[in-house]
Amino acid sequence: MSRWRAFLLCALLAAPAAATATRLDQVLDEAEALAPLRTVIVARDGAVLAERGYHGGSPSRPTNIKSASKSVVSALVGIAIQRGLLEGVDQKVAPLLADRLPATPDPRMAELTIGHLLSMQAGLQPTSGRQYGRWVAQRDWVRAALAQPFVDDPGGGMLYSTGSTHLLSAILVRIGGKPTLQLAREWLGAEPGFAITGWERDPQGIHLGGNQMAMTPRSLLAFGELYRNAGRTRDGAQVLPATWIAQSWRPRTRSVYTGDGYGYGWFTRRIDGHDVRFGWGHGGQMLYVVPGLDLTVVMTSDERTGTAGSGHLQALHALMAGIIASQRGADH
């Protein structure tokens, strides 16, 4: 257990059990010690309990949510399926992107499905991590992602790759007939507070599926609330199928780095005795949903912080454990 987490838990145990708001404030006060942390927003049952900015951060200022945007791309795929624009997660990718395939594709390309791209089980060599810079230096990111060699069969182990979600963005453009950003604004815009303020494009003008998306922490919270509320907006409009949320949150593979489960654009793990679903972006851009507590939490960080190996991810999970613990005994 880290020194910071141990101190946090001791503080919680010393706090009066009935003083839920005070306990949450104490947890968020102690979070100031996390130098990379920029914002935290905590909402329960749709009501914001606390908003904090740290080290110059602001909940109202747009930030790059990095790979937490993969959860947004997953939502768009679910809506496309609901609207009949896609057949389903078992639909094959090759016919949808036939003009971008290698001249002599690996036979396994014919088995690659939408679901494999969503769950990071494409089998293609990843374009994330050390390979990311080389990939985005290419003239055609879609063609380059499809040209990666197969290092596993489709449906095999988890191979985390932004190239996979970028292929989904390219597919959405093709079947939706509009830029992915426009589809996101039309399909998810009914959720109050949701807005994407910026999104990088590839050389062909396709928005980068799964990275370089800007929104405010409040907008990210609004997106998380859509999932917490079974796909319904605050006004009761069904924007996202509840069945898609259930599919997205069901673990289909597991990260070799963290051991966390992974569904369709969402990680899963147990935190402080509760099942938690979360979107995770490089540097510590986090969207947590705890269905059993009707809790939605956003955390953003300095994107230069680094990968999970820096220890910051574990610190954010410890902070989330403190937030969950602060809600024990609250009216619900």
N, C-alpha and C positions, 0 to 999 in steps of 0.2 A: 504494500500500500504506500503511495507517495506521501511525503511529509505534508503537502498541501491538503490532500484528501483526508488524511488522519486528523488534521487540525479542524477541517470543515465538519467532519462527523462528530468530533468532540463538542464543537460549538452547538451543533443541532441537539445533541443529547442533553446539553445543559439548558436549553431554552425551554420555557414553559410549553407544555403540550398544546394548550388552547390558543396560543398566540401564533396562529398560522401565518398571518401577514408579517409579523415581526420576524419569524423564523425565515421566511423567504427573503426579506430585506437583509437579514444577516448573511445569508448565503450569497446574495448578490453583492453585498459590501465586500465580503472576503474574495470574491472573484476579481476584484481590482488587482490582486497579486499576479494574475495571469497577464504578462506583458503583451502578448499578441492579440488578446481579446479586444474586440471593438464594440460589439453590441450584444445585448441579450433581451429578448422579449418572451414573456411567459403569459400564456392565455389558458384559461380553464373554462370549458363549456361555452366557448365563444367570447368570454369576457377577459380583457387584458388585465392581468394582475400586477404586472410590473414591466417597465421599459427602462433599460439602462444604456448609456453610452459610456465607453471607456477609452481612455488614451486618444481622445479626439474623434471617436466614432459617434455616429448619430443614427437612430432608427429611421430617420426620414431621408437619409442620404443614399443614393444608389451605390451599390457595391457589386463587384464581380463575384457571382455565387459559384463560379467554376463548375465542377462536376455535379453539384446539387441540381444543375439544370437537366441532368439525365432523368430526374424524376418528372420534370415538366415534359420532356420529349415522350416519356412513357405514357403520360396522360393523353397527349395528342394522338398517340397510336391507338389507345383504348377508345377514344372518341371516333376516330376514323373507322374502326371496326364496327362500332355501334351504328354509324351512319351508312354502312354498307360500302364504304370506299375501299376497305380491305376485307378479305374473306375471314381472317382470323390469325391467331398466332402460328398456326401450322402452314400458312401460305408460304410458298417458296419465294426466295429473294431473286434468284437468277432471272426469271421472266420479267420481273419488275424493273430490273436494271440491265437488261440484255445488252444494250449498246455501250455499257461501260465495263463489261467483263473482259478479262484477258483473252487474247486470240485463241489460246489453247488452255482453257481453265482446267484446274484439277477436278477430277470426277466428283469429289466431295462437295464442290460448289453447288451441284444440283440438289443436295440434301439440306442446304442451309435455309433456315426459316426465319420469319419475323421474330418468333419466340426466342430463337438462339441469339439473335442480335440483342434483344431486350435483356436477357439473363446473362450476357457475357459468356456465352458458350458457343461462339461461332466456330472456334477451332483455328481461326486465322491468327497469325502472329500479331500481337498487340501493337498498336500505334501510340500507346501512352507511355509514360515514364521516359526512359532514355530514347525511345524511338519517336517521341512526339515531334521534336524539332525537325528531324529528317522528313517526317510525314508532311507537316504543314509547309515545308519548303518545296513540295511538288507542285506542278502546274495544275493538276487535277486531283483533288483529295479523294473524291469518290473512286475514281479509277485506281488510285494508289492503294486505297484501303482494300479493294477487291483483288488487287494483285499481290497482297501479302501471302506468303506461303502458309499452307496448313501445317500447324504443329500439333494438332489434335483433331479428332473427328468432331463434326458438329454435334452438340449435345454432350460433349465431354466435360472436362474440368473448367473452372472459371478462369478466363483470360481477360482481365480488365482492359478495355480498349475503347478510347473515344472514337476510333474509326467505326466501330460497330454502331454507335448511336448516330454518327454522322451519316451512315448509310440509311438509317431510319429517317433522318431529316430529308435526304434526297428522295426517298420513297414518298414521303408526305407531300413534297412539292409536286411530284409527278402525278399522284392520284388525286391531290387536292386542287391542283391547278393554280396555286397561289404560293407566295413565299411562306416559309414556315412561321415567321414572325407574324404575318397577317393571319394565318390560321390560328395561332395561339391567341391573338387578340380577339378574334371572332368567336372561337370556341370556349375560351376560358374567361373572357372579358365580363361575363355576367356576374362573376364573383366580386363583390365590392372590395375595392382596395387592391385588386390584382392588376399589375401593370409591368411589362418588360420595357425598360427604358433604353436598352442598347443590346446589340447581339452581333458578334463578328460574323462575316461571311467568307466563304471560300472563293477562289479565283473565278468560279462560275456563278457566283452570287447566291449560293446556297448557304443558309444560316448554319453555323457550326453546331451540329447536334451534340449536345453534351458538354459544352465548355464555352467560356467567354460570353456569358449572358449577364447583363446588369439589371438589377432591380433593387428596390429598397428592402431592408429587413422587414418592414411592415407588409410589403407585397409578398415576400416569401412566406410570412405568417398567414396571409390570406389564402395562398395556395395550399398550405398545410391544413388550414381549417376546412378547405373543400374535401380533403381526404378524411379528416377526422369526422366530418359530418356526412359520411357515406355518399359523397358526390353531390350534395345539395348545397346551394348557396344559402345565405342568411334569409333570403326572401322565399326559399323553398323550391327554387327551380332546380331540376335535376340536370346538372351540367355534365357530370361524369358518371358512368354506370357503377353502381355499388358492387356489381359482380367483378368489374375490372379492378377495383381497389382490392378486393379479396384475392384475386389472381396475382396482382402485383406484390402483395405482401406475403405470399406463400413462398418460402425459401425453395429454390430450385438447385442451388449450388452453394459453395462456401468459399470465402476468401482464404487463400493459403497464407496471407500475411496477418490477418486479424482473427480468423476463425469465425467471423460473422457470416450469417446466412445472407443470401442475395436472391431477390425475386426479379421483378421487372422494373429496374431502375431504383429499387429501394433495398437498403440493408436492414437486417433484423438482428437483435440481440436482447438479452435480459439485462436490465439495469435496476438495481435495488429491488429485485423481486418482481419486476413487471416486464411484460413483453413490450418492446419498443421498436418502432419502425423509424428509419431515418435516411434522409438524403445527406450526402457527404461530398463537399467540395474541397479541393486542394487548399491547404493552409488552415483549414478549420472553418469552413462555411457549412453550417449544420441546420437541418430541419428535422426536429424530433416530433413524433406523434406517439402518444401513449393512450391507446384506445380505452384501456381499462379505467383510466382516470379522466378521460375527456380532456387530456392535456396536450397542448401544442406549444413547442418552444423553438425559437430561432436563436442561433448564435452565429455571429460573423467575426472574422479574425483578419489580421494582416495576412494577405495571400502569399507573402514571401516567407511565411513561417516554415514551410517545408512539408514533408510527407509524414505519414503516421510514425515513422521512426524517430521523429523529433521529440516525442513525448507529449506534444500539445493535444493530439487526439485523445489520449488517455486522460489528460487533465480536463478536457471538455466533457468526456463521459462521466468523470468524477463530479464535475459541476452539475451535470444532469441528475446524477444520483442524489445530490444534495437538494436540488429543486423538487424531485419526487418525494424525498423524505420530508421536506417542509410542508407537503400537502397532506400528510397523515393526520387524520382527525378533522379535516375540513369538511364542511357541509357539502354534500354531493348528491 
